[in-house]
Amino acid sequence: MRSYNPDLTPPWKRSAPVPEVPADRDLVVEEVTTGFCGAVIRCEAGTVTLEDRFGKHRVFPMEPRGFLLEGRTVTLVRPSRPAPARPARTASGSIAVPGARARIARAGRIYVEGRHDAELVERVWGDDLRIEGVVVEYLEGVDDLPAIVAEFAPGPDARLGVLVDHLVTGSKESRIAARVTSPDVLVVGHPYIDVWQAVKPASLGIPAWPTVPRGQDWKTGVCRALGWPENTGAAWQHILSKVTSYKDLEPELLGHVEELIDFVTTP
């Protein structure tokens, strides 16, 4: 008696086999249906969790031919052995250096506009700054920025980086920043009225930062709109307590702080 293959699909219609790849932690893949690209952070029975470069998480079923790896279709499977431990990281996302001592302070500095800005930078980049020997100081404002820069006397061995609030085209801050022309000074800024807005609303459990009418103190208006006590100092401490890493901050601030650190520390 003849035996027949139960699969009656013609050979030319059958899908070519694809490799099976263990969903090891940190493996970067793209889900074929949505195009979501990220690193594997968790693999459970039948599902895999990916994290993209903005810190967003998505969970996908590990379907056959469900992912792209370096442009090639693959089937993710559960790893057969425990994933290696990930290196410890600082709040900024840098690889931590256990036991590293703070470097002697450089002549260069980073100036930020306001105490809250300085506290936020310390919260996320403090470990990195101590290893690099970079001191962050806060300004009461930028109205006298050209005079402040002249007093600092920047040079190739003493660079100065400045982070300015609400540095957008046509603003007072942009006009002041344009007056600083030294090649040893880098002035950058974020588009927010105040550095509070650089914290992602989702990290605070709110849908969005409220719009405050012109003429009102912005921070007080935010507290009123959110139903918080009108104590801006206490409100800031609440906001700061919700920031545990760079993932809680908007990209517009992250990129510019990293730029300032690179500028001050690069010979």
Salt bridges, closest charged atoms under 4 A:
ASP7 OD2 - ARG14 NE 3.74
ASP26 OD1 - ARG86 NE 3.27
GLU51 OE2 - HIS57 NE2 2.94
GLU51 OE2 - LYS247 NZ 2.53
GLU122 OE2 - ARG130 NH1 2.92
ASP127 OD1 - ARG130 NH2 3.22
GLU132 OE1 - ARG106 NH2 3.41
GLU137 OE2 - ARG109 NE 3.23
ASP143 OD1 - LYS172 NZ 3.12
ASP165 OD1 - HIS190 NE2 2.69
ASP194 OD2 - LYS219 NZ 3.38
GLU230 OE2 - ARG224 NE 2.97
GLU259 OE1 - HIS256 ND1 3.25
